[in-house]
Amino acid sequence: MKRVFLIVLDSFGIGAMPDAPAFGDVGVNTLASCATSPKLSVPNMIKAGLGNIDGVSAVPGEAAPTGAYARLTEASMGKDTTIGHWEIAGLISENPLPTYPNGFPEEVLAPFREATGRGVLANAPWSGTEVIEKYGAQHMATGDLIVYTSADSVFQIAAHEEIVPPEQLYEYCRIARKILQGKHGVGRVIARPFVGKPGSFRRTANRHDFSLEPPAETLLDAIKAAGQDCIGVGKIYDIFAGRGTTEHVYNKSNADGMAHTDDFAARDFHGLCFVNLVDFDMQYGHRRNIDGYANALTEFDTWLGRFLPKLGQEDILMITADHGCDPGYSATTDHTREYVPLLVLGKRVKPGNLGTRKSFADIAATVAELLDVKLETPGKSFAKEIL
């Protein structure tokens, strides 16, 4: 194969895994919740085999699907973006990344305050919009940084762009990233700049993630080491702490990410184009917006119909997800522990059911085989089953 396009529909789960109750998730199913909305119309994914995947009943099956399809099990002990993407890239995480439901301890905050010269506000799990509404005016008056977390393994720093310019905020995040190692090695340190006045604050597009570096070689490293192209679209560069990509571009939205993917499809490259579309998760899953999530899937599916003809004879497209975030689940606003789909399409792809796979890492093993690069991974390749 010459080119592989790997697209992650961030948080597009297809049903609870057997251990979901241990993660606080009972009866979760992102796809099934979206299927209750009149906004959902995904004929291209259904044609590819979405409804034929093991356990999927929320959308109809196809008599003669055009793609290979599978249900993927997350083998890692987590349900967050970082661990999910690392597993897609070949690494299984036996331990979850640390979370802080009671805020960060003084052994983290004391060196952070000393290094930045600024105080800390909030220090608890918060909604990003609510925390700036509550603490924004105090931050502007004192210069103290709004530090908060969520159910995810994150250390987030919010600051008004007139008080702390984004580049200065990024430097504070780098300081936090150096502190947050070992037992406090959170998945991501996130800069959350905002603007506006009290009562009308709004976050800007200058968010930036500073991720924990993967603990071993990933698919991205292997592709780059082989001298091939490894292109990151969206959060990919940040999720892998800049490792393994030969080129990257950020997204402002799902539509922006799909446009970037079109641009790369028009180019002659050899290797992987790894795409993350985060709006499903950030804009709709966490906000428990069923219609918004369903409409975003419809928009992606419409784009997919236009994108498929752009695949060359030696190209493969894989569509998957990194975890769930059921917009119909009211117990929490957290990610949900779910199986994720895999759809594989291309002119040389043999349609059929690849079953329920034991790990997302099967994707990494398969892409490595397709591109003929060497990668040590516990994943099992299905390359021979799809060609």
N, C-alpha and C positions, 0 to 999 in steps of 0.2 A: 504494500500500500504506500501511496505517496503522501496523502494528507488524511489526518483524522481530526474531525471537529467533535469536541466533547463539550456538551452544553449541560450545565447544572441549573435546573429550575429550583432555585434555592427554597427548600422546605416543602417540596411537593411529595408528601407521603401518600401511601396507598393503603394504610391500615395498620393497626397496632401489632407490634411484635409480641411474642409470648411473654417477654419480661417487662412489657410496658408498665404494669402496675407498680413494679419496683421503682420506676422513674416517676411515679405519681400520675400516670396517664392510663385512664380506663376507657375503653371503647372509642379511642381516637381514630380518625380517618379523614385526612385532609381532602382527598379526592371525593369521598362520599359527601362531605359537607358542601363542597363546591357544586356537586351534582344536584343539590337541592335548589340551586339558584337558576333562574331563567336566563342569566347572563352567560351560562356555560354553553359553548359550542366548540367542540374539538374534533371535527371530522377527520382531520389529517392524522392526529395521534390515534384515533380509534381505528382508522384504516391500517396504520402501522402495527396495531396489535395491543393497544393499551387495555382494551376490555377483555383481551384473551389471557392476560397475565394471571398467574395463580392467585386465587383469592379475591380478584377484582370483580365486583358485581354492580358497581355504581354507574358504569357506562357499558353499553352493549359490546359484545364480542363481534369479531369480523369473520365471515366464512372463509375468506382467503386473504389473510393479512399480508401486507407488503414488506414487513420487517421481521427481524428476530426480536424476541422480547423475553424479559425475565423479571422476577421479583428478587430484589437484593436485600439481604439481611445485614444489618450493621453488627459486625463482630466486636467493634470497640465498645468500651464502657463509657458511652457518652451519647449526647444528642445535640451537639453544637456544631457550628460551622467549621471550626478548625479541625476537630477530630474527624468529622465527616469527609472533608476534602482530603485530609491526610490519608484516610483509608482508601478513598477513590484513587489516590496516587500511590497506593501500595503499602502503607504503614497501618498496622493495627495497634491501637492504644489499649493496653490492658487496664490502665487506671484512668479514671476521669480527671479532667483538669479541675483545679480547685475553684470553688465558688464561695461567696461571702454573703450569706443571707442576713448576717448581723453587722455588715460593714467590715472594713479592713482594720486589722489590729495595729496597735501603736508601733510595733516593730517594722511595719511597712510605712506608716504615715510619718513617723518622726524623721527618718532619713529623707523622705520626700520633701517635707517642709523645710528641712535644713538646706537641701540642695537647690530648691527653687526660691527660697526666701519668701514664700507666700503661705498663708494659712489655708485651711481646708474647711469647706462647708459640705453639709449633707451627710456623706459617708454612710450610705445605706442603699438598698435596692430601690430604684426609682424608675418611673417612666421618664424618658428623656425630655419630653415636652413639659411634663408636670414639674420636674425638678428645676428647670430654668425659670418657670413661672413663680415657684416658691422662693428660690434663692437668688434670682437674677439681680434684683435691686440691691440686695446686700452685697453680692459680688461686685457690682459696679461701684458701690460706696467704699468698700474695703480693699478690693483687689484680691481677696481670697479666692481660691479656685474651687469650683463646684466639682467634687469628686464623688462618683456614685458607681453602682454596679447594677446587675440585673440577675435573673436566674441563670444567665450564661456566665462563663468564666471570663469576665471582662473587668477592666479597671478603666472607667471613663472619666474624662476631664472636660468639663464644659466651661467656656469662657467667652465673654463678649469681645467681638473683634476690635472694638474701640479701646478696650481695657488691656487685652492681651492679643496682639496681632497673631494671625494663624501660624506664622513661622516660629514665633516665640512659644506658642502652645505646642507645636510639634516638638520643640526642644524639651519642654517639660515632659512630654510623653516619652521621649528617648530616655530621660532621666528615670522615669517610672519603670520603663522596660528593663533597665539595668538592675533596678532594685528587685523587680518581680521575677525572680529566678528560683530554681529549686522547689521547695514545698509551696512557695507562693508564685510559681510559674503560671500565671493566668494565660489563657489562650491569646487574648488580645488586649492591648492598651489602645484606647480609642480617643482621638481628639474630636471634640464636639463643639465647634465654634457656633456662636449665634449672634444675631443683631437685633435691633429694635429697641423699644422703650418698655418700661414696666407696664404689663397688661397687654402688650403686643409683641413679645419676643418671638422670634422664629429662628430655627436652625438653618445654617447655610450649607451649600454643597462642598464646603472645604473640610468635611470630615476626612480623617486619615487614620488608618489602622496600623498598629505596630505589633506584629504577631510574634509569638514564640517560634523560634526556629525549629523545623522538624528535627527529631532526634536521630534520624538515619537517612540514607539515600532514598529519594522518591523517584517516581516516574519522570518528573521534570528534570531532575539532575541527570538521569540516565540518558534522556534524549539530548540534552545540551552537551553532555560528555561525548556523545556519538557524533557531534558536529552537525546535528539537525536543528531545525527551527523549533522553538518552543514558545508559542505566543500566548500571553495571558490577557484576557479581556475581562474587565471589571475588577473584582476584589482578589483575583488569583495571585497577583504579585504580592499583595499584602498578606494573604493567608499563608503563603510559603516564605514569608520574610525576605522576599526578593530573590530567593534561591531558585535556580533552574530555568528561569525565563530568559530568552534571548531578546525579547521585545515585549512591551506591555502597553496597554491603554486602559484608562479608567472609564467607567460609565456614569452618566448622570441619571440614567433611568433604564428600564428594560428596553424601551424603544431605541435608546442610544446604543445599548449593547448589541442589539440585533443589527443595527446599522453598521457597527464596527465589524461584526461577523460577516456581513455582506462584503465589506471592503476587503477583508482578508481572503474571502473566497474568490475575489477577483484577481488576487495576486498568485504568482507562481512560487509556492514555498514547499518545503519537504519536511514534514514532521507533524506537530500537534498544535492545534488552536484550541485552547482550554478556556471556556467561557462560563462566567457566573452571572446569572440574572437574579438580582437580590430583591427586587420590588415585591415578589410574591411573599417573601418572609417579612421584610422590613415595613412595607407599606400596608400589607393586608393580613398576613398571618398573625403577627403579634397584636395587631389592632382588632383582631377578631372580626374582620370585614369580609363576610362570605361573598357578597356580590362583587366587591372589588377584586378579590382573589380569583373568582370565576371569570370575571371580565379580562383580567390579566392573562389567564390561561387561553382565553378565546383569542386575544390579540397575538399571543405567541403562536397559536395554531394557524392563524391566518398568515403570519409571516412564514411559518414552516412550509406552507403550501407554495410560497414563492421561492423559498430557499432551495428546496430539494432539486429543482431542475439545474441549479448551479453546480451540483456535485459532478465531478469528473469521473471517468471510468475507474480511476484508482483512488477514489475518495470514499471515506466512511463517516457517517454521522452517528454519534451516540448521544442520547438524551437521557438524563438521570436526575437524581437529587441527592442532597447531603443529610437530610433528616426530615421530620415532619414539622408542621406548625399549624395544626388544625384550627381553622378560623371559626369552627362551630363548637369548640371545646371551651366551656365556661369556667372550669375549675381553676385554671391559671391562664396567663397570657404567654407562657413559656413555649419553647419548642416541644414537640411531642415525639415520643419514641415509636417510630413506624418503619415498616418496610418502605423501600423506595422503588420506583419503576426503572426499567432499562429498556429503551427502544433503540434498535440498531438498524440503520438504513443505508442503502448504497446500491449501485448498479451490480456489484458482485456479491451482495449479501443474500444468503439463502434464508428465506422466511422460516420461522418455526419457534417453538417454545423451548427456551433455554432453562426452564424450570425455576425453582427457588434456589438461589445461589447463597453460599455460606458467608460471603463477605463482599463488600464494595470493592475490595482489592482485586477481585477478578477482572475489573475494568483495567487496572494497571497492568496486570499480567497479559491481558489480551492486546492492549495497545502496544506494549513492548514487543510482543511477537509480531504484530502487524507491521511495525516500523523496523523490525529486526535490530532491536537494541537490547543490551543485556541488563537485566534488573533482578535483584534478589527480593522476592516478595512472597508472603504466604498465600497470595491470591492464585487462583487456578484459571488459566487461559481457556477461553471458548473460541479462539480464533478459527480452529479447524472445523468447528460446528457451524460457523456462519459463512464460510467461504465456499 
